[in-house]
Amino acid sequence: MKKLVALMLVGAMTAAMVTGCGSSADTSASTDAAAEDTAEATEDTAEAAEDTAADAKSDLAYVKEKGTLVVGITEFEPMDYKDENGEWIGFDADMAKAFAESLGVTAEFQVIDWDNKILELEGKTIDCVWNGMTLTDEVTSAMECTNAYLNNAQVVVVPADVADQYQDEESLKDLSFAVEAGSAGEAEVSALGLNYTPVSSQADALMEVASKSSDAAVIDSLMAGAMIGEGTGYADLTYTIGLNSEEYGVGFRKGSDLAAALNDYFTTSLEDGSMEKVAETYGVQAALIK
């Protein structure tokens, strides 16, 4: 009987030891798993903090870090166009180069589809839209825009030999128009209910009229003054009536601090006369907003 009790006690102690060992192993495994989860969570938090810091970095710091200011443009004389050496020049191009230099970076010019300018900005393929851009409600709601720097209007361009027939809005109703897609010109002809074909640029709109593929075009008055009429490549075209009055501004990503930096630069360059000197080079000084 004593042997039986002893054996029972030994068995109970053994079971207790086995159970105790099992609890210890489970606790150790749980502790290791918890530690691993904590480490992963800490790593995720650190990565999230890095992403937040990157997102919070100012556009000004971003541009300075990469060393370039990428300017979204279309070919648009006298604002942005190429000289005989293939160099981008024009009032906007020259001002963009000067502004970039003031930041210690280089201006690079990227031709864009004007209708996709907001997507280009948001995708960071460009840093700004600086190309005689009209400050429409759509633009100012989607971009961080500068103060207006030039006055402009949308004007009707027709062959010079029929210009006397198109001197008011009523006379335009039977014409077919070519306009730049996504432009203020498109907005004007659309609002008037006119028949039009969207094209890639204002330059293309002029070619449509010159080739007689369209009866007329609506383009910026500053472009019309530089590109059509006597002494230009479109001597047989002229412009008649203006459809509106508007102002140009430069657009950056929403919330960008580059807009304020450019406003400061505009103020300085107006005060020291350098902006007016550039305007005189391209014949737009009368449109300058001071």
Beta strands, then each sheet from edge to edge (+ up, - down):
strand 1: 68-73
strand 2: 81-82
strand 3: 88-89
strand 4: 106-111
strand 5: 128-134
strand 6: 144-145
strand 7: 150-152
strand 8: 154-159
strand 9: 176-180
strand 10: 195-199
strand 11: 216-220
strand 12: 237-242
strand 13: 246-252
sheet 1: 4+ 1+ 5+ 13- 6+
sheet 2: 4+ 1+ 5+ 13- 7+
sheet 3: 2+ 3-
sheet 4: 10+ 9+ 11+ 8- 12+
end
